[in-house]
Amino acid sequence: MTSSPTISLRRRRFALYALFLLPGLSMSAWVTRTPAVRDLLDASTAQMGLVLFGLSIGSMLGILSSGPLVMRLGTRPVVLAGSTLVVVALPTIALGASMGQPLLTAFGLALFGGGMGGGEVAMNVEGADVERLGGRSFLPSLHGCFSLGTVIGAVLGILANGAGFPVVPHLVATAAVGAGLLLWAMRAIPTGTGRVTAAERAAQAATPRPAIWKDLRLVCIGGVVLAMALAEGTANDWLPLIMVDGHGFGATMGSLVFALFAASMTIGRFSGGPIVERVGRSRVLLVSALFAATGLALIAYVDSQVVAVVAVVLWGLGASLGFPLALSAAGDSGPDSAARVALASVIGYLAFLVGPPTLGFLGEEIGLRGALVVPLVVALLAAVLSPATASRRPTEEEQLGTAEAGGGSAASVL
């Protein structure tokens, strides 16, 4: 792997914090202004669904291309390209909405989805490398910055809606903030992380190993990633409607309950690192999955608004650590850490993309509360699979390979 310029781990951590804050802030800016965009486009529900399809297409392309690009180019160019697309997407969406052009708006959403899908997979690989070099938990707090960005963006969006602030300057201003974060952070992202050189590819071809997707432990970890991503994605897409349609809350209260979920996610992710170091990753994941399952069950099967609000906190705390901790487990599950994190990330983001819309179709038949049985069952499955995420000692062969191939790189970073 190509060695990088000397950059302190502390500087890399703060750069990644900023890069994860950026998409969270941008996503909330878009989500909170969706009604205003719909009005500017004068779009029906069906037409708006077609506009939103641009987001799905972009996300799928970004997710599927990110892993191969990271292994060929390293994380830095992929992070830069993905984050740039997120920044450019917001003014494009705003321009399309102001011109009443659904196709241009859909194109902006495709840019946004591609940037989110591709950039965050690369950032997860970068974050796993920082965690490995630092020897302490980092991914939970890193994903906490994404959740913090969604909270900040949601509050600003609610205020903008309440004040009647126009959607176009709101999205453009958010993009300007994102551009500033990107310019500041990219100087601290080294080159070469996750990249497999031609010589390394030749060596791997000479001594082939079983494909990583055949690793049973990694497959089990992937199951945990999928389950916890689905638990989180379900709330992001459906929680306000579940509260309104299923528990009789008003629209404003439904949005506030979602903000409570996002705040619970943020608290769980920022406080999770010390807990993981004290009691171990697999135990924390077991408890997290059970918390999420309990919250989902209470919301689905108990007819009480008070219980529903308490359950949202349990759901948020439970879902907060599952995705980042499972990615961390994937990174140290065996050799080729970057490829393992990339594979687990793709599994997770596919769950974010495919799972919640599937629940919508099921909800048409049995109601949204009834549809929660799907994330409930997979959260329980994550609890069963959680022992697979326990920390693993590298073999002597892997330690020797790391010392020969990557020791100089680690030293230069520190």
C-alpha positions as CSV (number, residue, x, y, z in Angstrom):
1,M,0.0,0.0,0.0
2,T,1.3,3.5,-0.9
3,S,2.6,5.4,2.1
4,S,1.0,8.7,2.9
5,P,2.4,12.1,4.1
6,T,2.7,12.4,7.9
7,I,-0.7,13.3,9.2
8,S,-1.6,13.0,12.9
9,L,-4.4,10.6,13.8
10,R,-6.1,13.4,15.7
11,R,-6.2,15.6,12.6
12,R,-7.6,12.6,10.6
13,R,-10.3,12.0,13.2
14,F,-11.5,15.6,13.1
15,A,-11.5,15.7,9.3
16,L,-13.6,12.6,9.2
17,Y,-16.0,14.1,11.8
18,A,-16.5,17.0,9.4
19,L,-16.9,14.8,6.4
20,F,-19.6,12.7,8.2
21,L,-21.4,15.8,9.4
22,L,-21.7,17.1,5.9
23,P,-24.0,14.5,4.4
24,G,-26.1,14.4,7.6
25,L,-26.6,18.2,7.4
26,S,-27.3,18.0,3.7
27,M,-29.8,15.1,3.9
28,S,-31.9,16.9,6.6
29,A,-31.9,20.1,4.6
30,W,-33.4,18.2,1.7
31,V,-35.8,16.0,3.7
32,T,-37.3,19.0,5.7
33,R,-37.9,21.0,2.5
34,T,-39.4,18.1,0.5
35,P,-43.0,19.6,0.8
36,A,-41.7,23.0,-0.4
37,V,-39.9,21.3,-3.4
38,R,-43.1,19.4,-4.2
39,D,-45.1,22.6,-4.3
40,L,-42.5,24.4,-6.5
41,L,-42.7,21.5,-8.9
42,D,-46.5,21.3,-8.6
43,A,-46.0,17.6,-8.6
44,S,-48.5,14.9,-7.7
45,T,-47.7,12.1,-5.3
46,A,-46.9,9.8,-8.3
47,Q,-44.8,12.4,-10.0
48,M,-42.9,13.0,-6.8
49,G,-42.3,9.3,-6.5
50,L,-40.6,9.4,-9.9
51,V,-38.5,12.4,-8.9
52,L,-37.4,10.5,-5.8
53,F,-36.4,7.6,-8.0
54,G,-33.4,9.6,-9.0
55,L,-32.1,9.3,-5.4
56,S,-32.5,5.5,-5.6
57,I,-30.6,5.2,-8.9
58,G,-27.8,7.4,-7.8
59,S,-27.5,5.6,-4.5
60,M,-27.3,2.2,-6.1
61,L,-24.6,3.3,-8.6
62,G,-22.6,4.9,-5.8
63,I,-22.8,1.9,-3.6
64,L,-21.9,-0.7,-6.2
65,S,-18.9,1.3,-7.6
66,S,-17.4,2.4,-4.3
67,G,-15.6,-0.8,-3.3
68,P,-13.8,-1.4,-6.6
69,L,-12.8,2.3,-6.8
70,V,-11.4,2.4,-3.3
71,M,-9.3,-0.7,-4.0
72,R,-8.0,0.8,-7.2
73,L,-7.6,4.5,-6.3
74,G,-7.6,4.6,-2.4
75,T,-10.1,6.3,-0.2
76,R,-9.1,9.9,-0.8
77,P,-10.3,10.5,-4.4
78,V,-13.5,8.5,-3.7
79,V,-14.2,10.5,-0.6
80,L,-13.5,13.8,-2.5
81,A,-15.7,12.8,-5.4
82,G,-18.6,11.6,-3.2
83,S,-18.6,14.6,-0.9
84,T,-18.3,17.0,-3.9
85,L,-21.4,15.4,-5.5
86,V,-23.3,15.9,-2.2
87,V,-22.3,19.6,-2.2
88,V,-23.2,20.1,-5.9
89,A,-26.5,18.2,-5.6
90,L,-28.2,20.7,-3.3
91,P,-28.0,23.7,-5.7
92,T,-29.0,21.4,-8.5
93,I,-32.1,20.3,-6.7
94,A,-32.8,24.0,-5.8
95,L,-32.4,25.0,-9.4
96,G,-34.6,22.3,-10.7
97,A,-37.3,23.1,-8.2
98,S,-37.2,26.9,-8.9
99,M,-37.5,26.2,-12.6
100,G,-40.3,23.7,-12.1
101,Q,-38.2,21.0,-13.8
102,P,-38.8,17.6,-12.3
103,L,-36.1,15.9,-14.4
104,L,-33.4,18.4,-13.3
105,T,-34.5,17.9,-9.7
106,A,-34.3,14.1,-10.1
107,F,-30.8,14.5,-11.6
108,G,-29.8,16.5,-8.5
109,L,-31.1,13.8,-6.3
110,A,-29.2,11.2,-8.3
111,L,-26.0,13.2,-7.7
112,F,-26.9,13.3,-4.0
113,G,-27.5,9.5,-3.8
114,G,-24.3,8.8,-5.7
115,G,-22.3,11.0,-3.5
116,M,-23.8,9.6,-0.3
117,G,-23.5,5.9,-1.4
118,G,-20.0,6.1,-2.8
119,G,-18.4,8.6,-0.4
120,E,-19.6,7.0,2.8
121,V,-18.3,3.6,1.9
122,A,-14.9,5.1,1.4
123,M,-15.2,7.1,4.6
124,N,-16.0,3.9,6.5
125,V,-12.8,2.3,5.1
126,E,-10.8,5.4,6.1
127,G,-12.5,5.4,9.6
128,A,-11.7,1.7,10.1
129,D,-8.0,2.4,9.3
130,V,-7.9,5.3,11.8
131,E,-9.5,3.0,14.4
132,R,-7.0,0.2,13.7
133,L,-4.0,2.6,14.0
134,G,-5.3,4.3,17.1
135,G,-6.2,1.1,18.9
136,R,-9.5,2.4,20.3
137,S,-13.1,2.6,19.2
138,F,-13.7,5.4,16.7
139,L,-16.5,4.4,14.2
140,P,-19.4,4.9,16.7
141,S,-18.5,8.5,17.3
142,L,-17.8,9.0,13.6
143,H,-21.3,7.9,12.7
144,G,-22.5,10.0,15.6
145,C,-21.4,13.1,13.6
146,F,-23.7,12.0,10.8
147,S,-26.6,11.7,13.3
148,L,-25.6,15.1,14.8
149,G,-25.7,16.6,11.3
150,T,-29.2,15.2,10.8
151,V,-30.3,16.8,14.1
152,I,-28.8,20.2,13.2
153,G,-30.2,20.1,9.7
154,A,-33.7,19.0,11.0
155,V,-33.8,21.9,13.5
156,L,-32.7,24.4,10.8
157,G,-35.2,23.0,8.3
158,I,-38.1,23.2,10.8
159,L,-37.2,26.8,11.6
160,A,-36.9,27.6,7.9
161,N,-40.3,26.1,7.2
162,G,-41.8,27.9,10.2
163,A,-40.4,31.3,9.1
164,G,-41.4,30.8,5.5
165,F,-37.7,31.0,4.4
166,P,-37.4,30.2,0.6
167,V,-36.2,26.7,-0.2
168,V,-33.6,27.8,-2.8
169,P,-31.4,30.0,-0.6
170,H,-31.7,27.4,2.2
171,L,-30.3,24.6,0.1
172,V,-27.7,26.8,-1.5
173,A,-26.5,28.1,1.9
174,T,-26.3,24.5,3.2
175,A,-24.2,23.6,0.2
176,A,-21.9,26.5,0.9
177,V,-21.4,25.3,4.5
178,G,-20.7,21.8,3.1
179,A,-18.2,23.1,0.7
180,G,-16.3,24.8,3.5
181,L,-16.3,21.6,5.6
182,L,-15.0,19.7,2.6
183,L,-12.2,22.1,1.7
184,W,-11.0,22.1,5.4
185,A,-11.2,18.3,5.9
186,M,-9.7,16.9,2.6
187,R,-6.2,18.2,3.5
188,A,-6.1,15.6,6.3
189,I,-7.1,12.6,4.3
190,P,-4.0,10.7,3.3
191,T,-3.4,9.0,-0.1
192,G,-3.2,5.3,-0.5
193,T,-5.6,4.1,2.3
194,G,-7.4,0.9,1.1
195,R,-5.7,0.9,-2.3
196,V,-4.4,-2.4,-3.6
197,T,-1.3,-1.9,-5.8
198,A,-0.6,-3.8,-9.0
199,A,2.2,-5.6,-7.2
200,E,-0.2,-6.6,-4.4
201,R,-2.8,-7.8,-6.9
202,A,-0.1,-9.9,-8.6
203,A,1.0,-11.4,-5.3
204,Q,-2.6,-12.2,-4.4
205,A,-3.1,-13.8,-7.9
206,A,0.1,-15.9,-7.3
207,T,-1.2,-17.1,-3.9
208,P,-5.0,-17.0,-4.2
209,R,-7.1,-16.9,-1.1
210,P,-10.8,-17.9,-0.8
211,A,-13.1,-15.0,-1.7
212,I,-13.9,-13.0,1.4
213,W,-17.6,-13.5,0.9
214,K,-17.0,-17.2,1.6
215,D,-15.8,-16.3,5.1
216,L,-18.6,-17.6,7.3
217,R,-17.7,-15.1,10.1
218,L,-17.8,-12.2,7.7
219,V,-21.1,-13.4,6.4
220,C,-22.5,-13.4,9.9
221,I,-21.2,-9.9,10.5
222,G,-22.8,-8.9,7.3
223,G,-26.1,-10.2,8.7
224,V,-25.7,-7.9,11.7
225,V,-24.8,-4.9,9.4
226,L,-27.9,-5.6,7.3
227,A,-30.2,-6.0,10.3
228,M,-29.1,-2.9,12.1
229,A,-29.0,-0.8,8.9
230,L,-32.6,-1.8,8.3
231,A,-33.6,-0.9,11.9
232,E,-32.0,2.6,11.4
233,G,-33.3,3.1,7.8
234,T,-36.9,2.2,8.8
235,A,-37.0,5.0,11.3
236,N,-35.4,7.5,8.9
237,D,-38.1,6.8,6.2
238,W,-41.2,5.9,8.1
239,L,-41.1,7.0,11.8
240,P,-43.1,10.2,11.4
241,L,-45.8,8.5,9.4
242,I,-45.9,5.6,11.9
243,M,-46.5,8.1,14.7
244,V,-49.1,10.0,12.7
245,D,-51.0,7.1,11.1
246,G,-50.4,4.4,13.7
247,H,-50.5,6.3,17.0
248,G,-52.6,9.4,16.2
249,F,-50.0,12.1,16.6
250,G,-50.3,15.4,14.7
251,A,-47.8,16.1,11.9
252,T,-45.7,18.5,14.0
253,M,-45.5,16.0,16.9
254,G,-44.6,13.3,14.5
255,S,-41.6,15.3,13.3
256,L,-40.6,16.1,16.8
257,V,-40.7,12.3,17.7
258,F,-38.3,11.7,14.7
259,A,-36.0,14.5,16.1
260,L,-36.1,12.6,19.4
261,F,-35.0,9.4,17.6
262,A,-32.2,11.3,15.8
263,A,-31.1,12.8,19.2
264,S,-31.1,9.3,20.8
265,M,-29.0,8.0,17.9
266,T,-26.5,10.9,18.4
267,I,-26.2,10.3,22.2
268,G,-25.8,6.6,21.7
269,R,-23.0,7.0,19.1
270,F,-21.0,9.6,21.0
271,S,-21.2,7.7,24.3
272,G,-20.7,4.2,22.9
273,G,-16.9,4.2,22.5
274,P,-16.0,4.0,26.2
275,I,-18.7,1.4,26.8
276,V,-17.4,-0.8,24.0
277,E,-13.9,-0.5,25.4
278,R,-15.1,-1.6,28.9
279,V,-17.5,-4.4,28.1
280,G,-16.6,-5.5,24.6
281,R,-18.0,-5.1,21.1
282,S,-20.1,-8.3,20.9
283,R,-21.9,-7.7,24.2
284,V,-22.7,-4.1,23.3
285,L,-24.1,-5.3,20.0
286,L,-26.2,-7.9,21.7
287,V,-27.7,-5.3,24.1
288,S,-28.1,-2.8,21.2
289,A,-30.0,-5.3,19.1
290,L,-32.3,-6.2,22.0
291,F,-32.9,-2.5,22.7
292,A,-33.9,-1.9,19.1
293,A,-36.1,-5.0,19.0
294,T,-37.9,-3.9,22.3
295,G,-38.5,-0.4,20.9
296,L,-39.9,-1.8,17.7
297,A,-42.2,-4.3,19.5
298,L,-43.6,-1.6,21.8
299,I,-44.4,0.7,18.9
300,A,-45.9,-2.1,16.9
301,Y,-48.0,-3.8,19.5
302,V,-48.8,-1.3,22.3
303,D,-51.6,1.3,21.8
304,S,-50.1,4.1,23.9
305,Q,-48.6,7.4,22.8
306,V,-46.5,7.7,26.0
307,V,-45.2,4.2,25.5
308,A,-44.5,5.0,21.8
309,V,-42.4,8.0,22.7
310,V,-40.3,6.0,25.3
311,A,-40.0,3.2,22.7
312,V,-38.5,5.6,20.2
313,V,-35.7,6.4,22.6
314,L,-35.0,2.6,23.0
315,W,-35.1,2.2,19.3
316,G,-32.7,5.1,18.7
317,L,-30.3,4.0,21.4
318,G,-30.4,0.4,20.1
319,A,-29.9,1.3,16.5
320,S,-27.2,3.8,17.1
321,L,-24.2,1.5,17.6
322,G,-25.2,-1.5,15.5
323,F,-24.0,-0.3,12.1
324,P,-20.6,1.3,13.1
325,L,-19.7,-1.5,15.5
326,A,-20.5,-4.2,12.9
327,L,-18.3,-2.4,10.4
328,S,-15.5,-2.3,12.9
329,A,-15.9,-6.1,13.4
330,A,-15.8,-6.6,9.6
331,G,-12.5,-4.7,9.5
332,D,-10.7,-7.0,11.9
333,S,-12.4,-10.2,10.9
334,G,-9.4,-11.3,8.7
335,P,-6.9,-10.1,6.1
336,D,-7.8,-7.5,3.4
337,S,-9.4,-5.2,6.0
338,A,-10.4,-2.5,3.5
339,A,-12.2,-5.0,1.2
340,R,-14.0,-6.5,4.2
341,V,-15.2,-3.1,5.4
342,A,-16.2,-2.2,1.9
343,L,-18.3,-5.4,1.5
344,A,-20.0,-4.9,4.8
345,S,-20.7,-1.2,4.0
346,V,-22.3,-2.2,0.7
347,I,-24.5,-4.7,2.5
348,G,-25.6,-2.1,5.0
349,Y,-26.3,0.7,2.4
350,L,-28.3,-1.7,0.3
351,A,-30.4,-2.4,3.3
352,F,-30.9,1.4,3.7
353,L,-31.9,1.6,0.1
354,V,-34.1,-1.5,-0.4
355,G,-35.5,-2.2,3.0
356,P,-37.7,0.8,3.9
357,P,-39.4,1.0,0.5
358,T,-40.2,-2.7,0.8
359,L,-41.8,-1.9,4.2
360,G,-44.0,0.6,2.4
361,F,-45.5,-2.0,0.1
362,L,-46.0,-4.3,3.1
363,G,-47.6,-1.4,5.1
364,E,-50.2,-1.0,2.3
365,E,-51.4,-4.5,3.2
366,I,-51.1,-4.7,7.0
367,G,-50.4,-1.1,8.1
368,L,-47.1,0.5,9.0
369,R,-47.2,-0.7,12.6
370,G,-47.7,-4.3,11.4
371,A,-44.9,-4.0,8.9
372,L,-42.5,-3.3,11.8
373,V,-42.4,-7.0,12.3
374,V,-39.7,-7.2,9.6
375,P,-37.1,-5.0,11.3
376,L,-38.1,-6.5,14.6
377,V,-37.3,-10.0,13.4
378,V,-34.0,-9.0,11.8
379,A,-33.0,-7.1,15.0
380,L,-33.5,-10.3,16.9
381,L,-31.4,-12.1,14.3
382,A,-28.6,-9.5,14.9
383,A,-28.7,-10.4,18.6
384,V,-28.3,-14.1,17.7
385,L,-25.4,-13.3,15.4
386,S,-23.7,-10.8,17.7
387,P,-21.0,-13.3,19.0
388,A,-19.5,-13.2,15.5
389,T,-18.4,-9.6,16.1
390,A,-16.1,-10.4,19.0
391,S,-12.6,-9.1,18.7
392,R,-10.2,-11.5,16.8
393,R,-6.5,-12.0,17.3
394,P,-4.6,-11.8,14.0
395,T,-2.6,-15.0,13.1
396,E,1.2,-14.9,13.1
397,E,1.1,-14.9,9.3
398,E,-1.1,-11.9,9.2
399,Q,1.0,-10.1,11.8
400,L,4.2,-10.8,9.7
401,G,2.4,-9.6,6.5
402,T,1.3,-6.4,8.2
403,A,4.8,-5.7,9.5
404,E,6.3,-6.2,6.1
405,A,3.7,-4.4,4.0
406,G,2.1,-1.8,6.2
407,G,4.3,-1.1,9.1
408,G,6.0,1.9,7.5
409,S,2.7,3.4,6.6
410,A,1.3,3.2,10.1
411,A,4.4,4.8,11.5
412,S,4.2,7.7,9.0
413,V,0.6,8.4,10.1
414,L,1.4,8.3,13.8
